[in-house]
Amino acid sequence: MAGNTRNSNGGNDFPTERTQESVEEDSIAHDGQEDILPGVDQQTLDSSKHKHVQLPLTRVRMMIKSDPDVSIVGQDTLMVITKATEMFIAYVARECYTQTLQAKRKTIQKKDFDACIPARDELAFLEGTIDQ
């Protein structure tokens, strides 16, 4: 094998370079699936799926279940609603920030939120929802 060195205790050969075959063998897990993150087991990956969202899933689930027509919320449904909520919040924040920049300020204020609602047709449903 290319790149072998001698061990100081008995002269055993150890490969210093990995062959393509050994790299391919290591990249496939024992069950035939690719090991995406070496050293991280599947249980850890499964439990970290909620890391793709910022909002607390328990709170979102409680808000969904506050509707009397809803009794059970599936995990996939919860993830989709949570992600959509985060995207909506980010959109409104960008629109508010645009209003802030137009007013030549650096800090978003409530008046920026109030100004972005009539400026965007898709936010018209929010008119009158936030009290003064």
C-alpha positions as CSV (number, residue, x, y, z in Angstrom):
1,M,0.0,0.0,0.0
2,A,1.3,3.5,-0.8
3,G,2.4,5.7,2.0
4,N,2.9,3.0,4.6
5,T,5.1,3.7,7.7
6,R,6.7,1.5,10.2
7,N,5.5,1.4,13.8
8,S,8.2,1.7,16.5
9,N,6.9,-1.3,18.4
10,G,7.2,-4.4,16.2
11,G,7.3,-3.1,12.7
12,N,3.5,-3.3,11.8
13,D,2.5,-1.5,8.7
14,F,-0.1,1.3,9.1
15,P,-1.6,3.0,6.1
16,T,-1.1,6.8,6.1
17,E,-3.3,7.3,3.1
18,R,-6.9,6.0,2.8
19,T,-7.8,4.1,-0.3
20,Q,-11.0,5.2,-2.2
21,E,-12.5,1.8,-1.2
22,S,-12.1,2.5,2.5
23,V,-13.5,6.0,2.2
24,E,-16.6,4.6,0.4
25,E,-17.0,1.9,3.1
26,D,-16.9,4.5,5.8
27,S,-19.4,6.8,4.1
28,I,-22.1,4.1,4.2
29,A,-23.7,3.3,7.5
30,H,-24.3,-0.3,8.6
31,D,-27.9,-0.2,7.5
32,G,-27.1,0.8,4.0
33,Q,-28.0,4.5,4.4
34,E,-25.4,7.2,3.9
35,D,-23.9,8.7,7.1
36,I,-24.7,12.4,6.6
37,L,-23.0,13.6,9.7
38,P,-20.3,11.3,10.9
39,G,-20.4,10.8,14.7
40,V,-24.0,11.9,15.0
41,D,-26.5,9.1,15.5
42,Q,-30.0,9.1,13.9
43,Q,-31.8,9.7,17.2
44,T,-29.9,13.0,17.6
45,L,-30.8,14.0,14.1
46,D,-34.5,13.2,14.6
47,S,-34.7,15.1,17.9
48,S,-33.1,18.1,16.3
49,K,-35.6,18.5,13.4
50,H,-37.3,21.3,15.4
51,K,-34.1,23.3,15.2
52,H,-35.3,24.5,11.7
53,V,-37.8,26.9,13.4
54,Q,-37.2,29.7,15.9
55,L,-40.7,29.9,17.5
56,P,-41.4,27.5,20.4
57,L,-43.4,24.6,19.1
58,T,-45.3,24.1,22.3
59,R,-46.6,27.6,22.3
60,V,-47.7,27.4,18.6
61,R,-49.4,24.1,19.4
62,M,-51.3,25.7,22.3
63,M,-52.4,28.6,20.0
64,I,-53.6,26.1,17.3
65,K,-55.5,24.1,19.9
66,S,-57.2,27.2,21.3
67,D,-59.5,26.8,18.3
68,P,-62.4,24.7,19.5
69,D,-62.6,23.0,16.1
70,V,-59.1,21.6,16.5
71,S,-58.5,18.6,18.8
72,I,-55.3,17.0,17.4
73,V,-52.3,18.7,15.7
74,G,-49.9,16.5,13.8
75,Q,-46.2,17.2,14.0
76,D,-45.9,17.9,10.3
77,T,-48.8,20.4,10.5
78,L,-47.2,22.0,13.5
79,M,-43.9,22.5,11.7
80,V,-45.5,23.9,8.5
81,I,-47.7,26.4,10.5
82,T,-44.7,27.4,12.7
83,K,-42.4,28.0,9.6
84,A,-45.2,29.9,7.8
85,T,-45.7,32.1,10.9
86,E,-42.0,32.8,11.1
87,M,-41.9,33.8,7.4
88,F,-44.9,36.1,7.9
89,I,-43.2,37.8,10.9
90,A,-40.1,38.3,8.8
91,Y,-42.0,39.7,6.0
92,V,-43.9,42.2,8.2
93,A,-40.6,43.1,9.9
94,R,-39.0,43.9,6.5
95,E,-41.9,46.0,5.5
96,C,-41.8,47.9,8.8
97,Y,-38.0,48.4,8.3
98,T,-38.6,49.8,4.8
99,Q,-41.0,52.4,6.4
100,T,-38.3,53.2,9.0
101,L,-35.7,53.8,6.3
102,Q,-38.0,56.0,4.3
103,A,-38.5,58.1,7.5
104,K,-34.7,58.2,7.8
105,R,-34.6,56.5,11.2
106,K,-32.8,53.5,12.5
107,T,-35.3,52.1,15.0
108,I,-38.6,50.5,14.1
109,Q,-41.6,52.1,15.8
110,K,-45.3,51.3,16.0
111,K,-46.0,54.1,13.5
112,D,-43.9,52.2,11.0
113,F,-46.1,49.1,11.5
114,D,-49.2,51.3,11.1
115,A,-47.7,52.8,7.9
116,C,-46.8,49.5,6.3
117,I,-50.3,48.0,6.5
118,P,-52.0,50.4,4.1
119,A,-48.9,50.4,1.9
120,R,-49.1,46.7,1.1
121,D,-52.4,45.2,-0.2
122,E,-51.5,41.7,1.2
123,L,-51.4,43.2,4.7
124,A,-54.9,44.9,4.4
125,F,-56.4,42.2,6.7
126,L,-54.4,43.6,9.6
127,E,-56.1,47.0,9.4
128,G,-57.6,47.8,12.8
129,T,-56.1,44.8,14.5
130,I,-53.6,46.7,16.6
131,D,-55.0,49.2,19.1
132,Q,-53.4,52.6,19.6
